[in-house]
Amino acid sequence: MVEGVALAVDVGGTRIRAALVDTQGRVMHRQSLATPAQEGADAVVAAIATAARAVMAAGGRPEGLKLGLCAPGPLDARRGLALATPTIRGFTNFPLRDKVSEALGLPVTIENDGPCAALGEWMCGAGRGAADFVYVTISTGIGGGIVSEGRLLRGRLGLAGHIGHIPIRPEGGATCFCGQPGCWEAEASGSALTKKAVAAGFSGLADAFAAAEAGETGAMAFAASAAADIALGLAAVIHVLNPERIVIGGGVANALPLLGPMIRHNVDARILPPFRGVDILPAALGDDSGLAGAAQLVLRPACALAAGEGQA
Ligand SMILES: [Zn+2]
């Protein structure tokens, strides 16, 4: 019955989401629970197992079922380790893949959340058909995943795509959790923009963007400044990777109808003419990019991995 279906798990800093997902990215029997991020790695594995069992109780456990999992990095996908995830206590040189595999008795493949979401959008969403495409998530932080010349770009440890730490304001910028001043995500992530919106007298980011939509002068200036900071990082990404398409996910993607034209204007003003004309689109799968990608890790490993050995 479930040819081409995988058990997918998206571990976030606040929620663990699990579902059965097919090769088209269709999500079935969705379950979600809070991530016990401060209770240690074993508690997180237990919660992953609880969510996964609930999915299998609802949707069945077909012969040959495999589990694909993404989590906040940095993860060493080949060796199956969480290296040093800042938002989850105990995810330090932790054998995440093997622990989840032992808990559930299933083969498991893991991946960093940015490249995994990129894979989901590439195979099933707004990146479909693009040989050179960058997925950018703008939410709590800024992360991403890169498809270059028709394959997922991984780097030495599979950590390629940590684009949030591109410095856009090294003199006097906000301090990033990585310790450096003026990283792109310290200036332009959803959290960073929310802080700036509150400092500018708005109740939050959605409030500021709604006021800008309504034509309020101060809010329009705020939105223009946000778009300019988002564009600074995108210009760097475009110069390095020469993509044909950029797909933006995360909460800030909801503001693209407002910000998109301003982002486009600022990007084009900052890149060399031959690089212009990059499509900038919202993610097609919304919050499900990571789940869709996690399923493709095991359903279409040849597309997903140069690290094809990375399965427990
Ligand atoms: Zn940083």
Boltz pocket constraint, residues with backbone or C-beta under 6 A from the ligand:
constraints:
  - pocket:
      binder: B
      contacts: [[A, 164], [A, 165], [A, 176], [A, 177], [A, 178], [A, 179], [A, 180], [A, 183]]
      max_distance: 6.0
